[in-house]
C-alpha cells in the first residue's frame, strides 16, 4: 500500500478542535439513525396509507440500505482521490434533495426510489466519518474517538423514534419524513462552514480501475480487516433485525401506540449510549481485543435470553426488551471497535477500507431485511430468532477471529 503515489495536503485538519471533530462525527454517523429510525413509528400507517403490502414497505428500508452500502464503494475511492470535504459537500447536498423527494412522494414506488437515492447519498457521510477517524487517530485512540462519535449518534437516535412517533401521531407520516431534509441541511451547513480537510494525502491513482481493484484486493485479503468487518457486520445485522421488525411487532401484536413505540426505541438508543461509555472504560484497561471478548458475553446472553423466552411462550414488551438491552450495551462496544479496527491497517486507503466495511454491513442488512419481511407473521419470532442467530455469530467472531487477527500493530 505504501508504494502508491500520494499528494500531501499540508496542515490537514489543523484548525479543528477535538470537540468540533466529535460533533462532526456525531452528525455524520447520526445521519444513519435519523434516516432509518425516525420514520419507523410511521411505517405501519405509511403502509396502510399507500395500500401496500408489508414486504413492499420493507423496501423503503432495505433498498435504502443496499444503496447505502453500494454507494460507499464509489464514495470511498473518490474521497481518497479528492479528499473528504468535497465528497461530504456533494453527498449531503444530494441527501437533502432526496429527503425532500421522500416527503413529497405520491406512491410507494416513488418513495422507494427516493429512499434509494437518499441511501446512496447518505453513504458519503458515514463512509467519510470512518475515514476521518483513521486520518486523525491510531487504532485504540480511533476506537475511543469513534466511541465518542457513536455516543453522539446514540443521543440523536434517542430522539429519532419519539420525535417520529409524535410527528406521525399529531400530523401524519409525511411530517416524520419531512424532518430528514432539516437534519441534512443543518449538517451540510456545519460541514461547509467548519470542516477542514483531514486526508493527509490524496492518491491521484485512487480512481484508476486496475489500481482500485488492486487496492480492494489487498484490503479484502487482510485478516485484520476481515475480522473487524465480520464483527461490525454481525453486530449491525443483529441491530437491523430489531429495526426492521420492531414497529410491526410492538405496534401490532404487542399493542403499543406509535408514541409508546417511540419511547421504547428511545430506551434502546439510551442503552446504546451507555454501551459507548462502557467501551471507553474498557479500552484503556483491556485493549480492543479483550474488550470485544468481554462484550460478546453480554451479546450472547441477550440473544439467548430473547430466543429462549419466546420459545417458552413469553411474548411481551419486557420479554423482548430486557434481552435487547443486553445486546445494545455490547453493541456500544462492538461497533466502535469493529469500524475503527477495519480501517486501522490502511492509513493511505482509509476511504476504500471504510467503503468496503460499510458495503459488507449494508449488503448483509439488506438480506436481513428481506428475511424479516417474509417472516413477520404477527408474532415476535422473526425478531427474537434473528437476534439469537446474530448474537451467536457475534460471539463466535469476537472470541476467535478478533482474538487471532485483531492486533493492528502486527499488520
Buried (B, 14 or more C-beta within 10 A) or exposed (E): BEEBEBEEBEEBBEEBEEEBBBBBBBBBBBBBBBBBBBBBBBBBBBBEEBEBEBBBBBBBBBBBBBBBBBBBBBBBBBBBBBBBBBBBBBBBBBBBBBBBBBBEBEEBEBBBBBBBBBBBBBBBBBBBBBBBBBBBBBBBEBBBBBBBBBBBBBBBBBBBBBBBBBBBBEEBBBBBBBBBBEBBBEBBEBBEEEBBBBBBBBBBBBBBEEBBEBBBEBBEEBBBBBBBBBBBBBBBBBBBBBBBBBBBBBBBBBEBEBBBBBBBBBBBBBBBBBBBBBBBEBBEEEBBBBBBBBBBBBBBBBBBBBBBBBEEEEBEBEBBBBBBBBBBBBBBBBBBBBBBBBBBBBBBBBBBBBBBBBBBBBBBBBBBBBBBBEBBEEBBBBBBBBBBBBBBBBBBBBBEBBBEBBBBEEE
